[in-house]
């Protein structure tokens, strides 16, 4: 018999390397999540820029259409002017005012 005392051995953890791998797996998932979030943010910002450019283009078109509408209303007012119409009727169409004797009633006469 020996008088040597047996040293208690430390229990070997079978989960030691596995635990380390699980930590790196969690870190990888966190990194993946952050990467996807960053890509999503970039995509949203790119879409925002596209919408802003389209809005600017549409606002420019609206301004042009409003200006065209203003010009057309002004032209309609000018073309509807009674003095202009009378002048065109006399000069270009050789029309004269109606003489009351030239008016003939149509239909039943009393």
C-alpha positions as a Markdown table, in Angstrom:
| # | Residue | x | y | z |
|---|---|---|---|---|
| 1 | Unk | 0.0 | 0.0 | 0.0 |
| 2 | Unk | 1.1 | 3.4 | -0.8 |
| 3 | Unk | 0.8 | 6.3 | 1.4 |
| 4 | Unk | 0.3 | 8.6 | -1.4 |
| 5 | Unk | -2.9 | 10.5 | -1.4 |
| 6 | Unk | -4.9 | 10.5 | -4.6 |
| 7 | Unk | -5.4 | 14.0 | -5.8 |
| 8 | Unk | -8.9 | 14.7 | -6.8 |
| 9 | Unk | -9.0 | 15.3 | -10.5 |
| 10 | Unk | -10.9 | 18.2 | -11.9 |
| 11 | Unk | -13.9 | 17.0 | -13.8 |
| 12 | Unk | -13.3 | 17.4 | -17.5 |
| 13 | Unk | -16.1 | 19.5 | -19.0 |
| 14 | Unk | -17.3 | 18.0 | -22.2 |
| 15 | Unk | -19.1 | 21.2 | -22.9 |
| 16 | Unk | -16.0 | 23.4 | -22.9 |
| 17 | Unk | -15.3 | 23.6 | -26.6 |
| 18 | Unk | -19.0 | 23.4 | -27.4 |
| 19 | Unk | -19.7 | 26.3 | -25.2 |
| 20 | Unk | -17.0 | 28.3 | -27.0 |
| 21 | Unk | -18.6 | 27.4 | -30.4 |
| 22 | Unk | -22.1 | 28.4 | -29.1 |
| 23 | Unk | -20.7 | 31.8 | -28.2 |
| 24 | Unk | -19.2 | 32.3 | -31.6 |
| 25 | Unk | -22.5 | 31.1 | -33.1 |
| 26 | Unk | -24.5 | 33.7 | -31.2 |
| 27 | Unk | -21.9 | 36.4 | -32.2 |
| 28 | Unk | -22.4 | 35.3 | -35.8 |
| 29 | Unk | -26.1 | 35.6 | -35.6 |
| 30 | Unk | -25.8 | 39.0 | -34.0 |
| 31 | Unk | -23.5 | 40.1 | -36.8 |
| 32 | Unk | -25.8 | 38.7 | -39.4 |
| 33 | Unk | -28.7 | 40.6 | -37.8 |
| 34 | Unk | -26.8 | 43.8 | -37.8 |
| 35 | Unk | -25.7 | 43.3 | -41.4 |
| 36 | Unk | -29.3 | 42.7 | -42.5 |
| 37 | Unk | -30.5 | 45.7 | -40.6 |
| 38 | Unk | -27.8 | 47.9 | -42.2 |
| 39 | Unk | -28.7 | 46.6 | -45.7 |
| 40 | Unk | -32.4 | 47.3 | -44.9 |
| 41 | Unk | -31.6 | 50.8 | -43.9 |
| 42 | Unk | -29.6 | 51.4 | -47.1 |
| 43 | Unk | -32.5 | 50.0 | -49.2 |
| 44 | Unk | -35.0 | 52.3 | -47.4 |
| 45 | Unk | -32.7 | 55.3 | -47.9 |
| 46 | Unk | -32.3 | 54.5 | -51.6 |
| 47 | Unk | -36.1 | 54.2 | -52.0 |
| 48 | Unk | -36.5 | 57.5 | -50.2 |
| 49 | Unk | -34.1 | 59.1 | -52.6 |
| 50 | Unk | -36.0 | 57.7 | -55.6 |
| 51 | Unk | -39.3 | 58.9 | -54.2 |
| 52 | Unk | -37.9 | 62.4 | -53.5 |
| 53 | Unk | -36.5 | 62.6 | -57.1 |
| 54 | Unk | -39.9 | 61.5 | -58.5 |
| 55 | Unk | -41.7 | 64.0 | -56.4 |
| 56 | Unk | -39.4 | 66.8 | -57.6 |
| 57 | Unk | -40.1 | 65.9 | -61.2 |
| 58 | Unk | -43.8 | 65.8 | -60.7 |
| 59 | Unk | -43.8 | 69.1 | -58.9 |
| 60 | Unk | -41.9 | 70.6 | -61.8 |
| 61 | Unk | -44.5 | 69.2 | -64.2 |
| 62 | Unk | -47.3 | 70.6 | -62.1 |
| 63 | Unk | -45.7 | 74.0 | -62.1 |
| 64 | Unk | -45.4 | 73.9 | -65.9 |
| 65 | Unk | -49.1 | 72.8 | -66.2 |
| 66 | Unk | -50.3 | 75.6 | -63.9 |
| 67 | Unk | -48.4 | 78.1 | -66.0 |
| 68 | Unk | -49.9 | 76.7 | -69.2 |
| 69 | Unk | -53.4 | 76.8 | -67.7 |
| 70 | Unk | -52.9 | 80.5 | -66.7 |
| 71 | Unk | -51.7 | 81.3 | -70.2 |
| 72 | Unk | -54.6 | 79.5 | -71.8 |
| 73 | Unk | -57.2 | 81.2 | -69.6 |
| 74 | Unk | -55.7 | 84.5 | -70.5 |
| 75 | Unk | -55.9 | 83.6 | -74.2 |
| 76 | Unk | -59.5 | 82.5 | -73.8 |
| 77 | Unk | -60.4 | 85.8 | -72.2 |
| 78 | Unk | -58.7 | 87.7 | -75.1 |
| 79 | Unk | -60.4 | 85.6 | -77.7 |
| 80 | Unk | -63.9 | 86.0 | -76.1 |
| 81 | Unk | -63.6 | 89.8 | -76.1 |
| 82 | Unk | -66.8 | 91.1 | -77.7 |
| 83 | Unk | -65.0 | 94.1 | -79.3 |
| 84 | Unk | -62.5 | 91.7 | -81.0 |
| 85 | Unk | -65.3 | 89.5 | -82.2 |
| 86 | Unk | -67.2 | 92.5 | -83.7 |
| 87 | Unk | -64.0 | 93.7 | -85.4 |
| 88 | Unk | -63.3 | 90.3 | -86.9 |
| 89 | Unk | -66.9 | 89.9 | -88.1 |
| 90 | Unk | -66.9 | 93.3 | -89.9 |
| 91 | Unk | -63.3 | 93.2 | -91.3 |
| 92 | Unk | -62.6 | 89.6 | -92.1 |
| 93 | Unk | -66.1 | 88.1 | -92.6 |
| 94 | Unk | -67.6 | 91.3 | -94.1 |
| 95 | Unk | -70.6 | 91.1 | -91.8 |
| 96 | Unk | -72.7 | 94.1 | -90.9 |
| 97 | Unk | -75.2 | 94.7 | -88.1 |
| 98 | Unk | -78.7 | 93.3 | -88.7 |
| 99 | Unk | -81.2 | 95.8 | -90.1 |
| 100 | Unk | -84.7 | 95.3 | -88.6 |
| 101 | Unk | -86.2 | 95.0 | -92.1 |
| 102 | Unk | -84.1 | 92.0 | -92.9 |
| 103 | Unk | -85.6 | 90.0 | -90.0 |
| 104 | Unk | -88.2 | 87.6 | -91.2 |
| 105 | Unk | -90.2 | 85.5 | -88.7 |
| 106 | Unk | -90.5 | 81.8 | -89.3 |
| 107 | Unk | -93.5 | 79.8 | -88.4 |
| 108 | Unk | -97.1 | 80.9 | -87.7 |
| 109 | Unk | -97.9 | 84.5 | -88.3 |
| 110 | Unk | -100.9 | 86.2 | -86.5 |
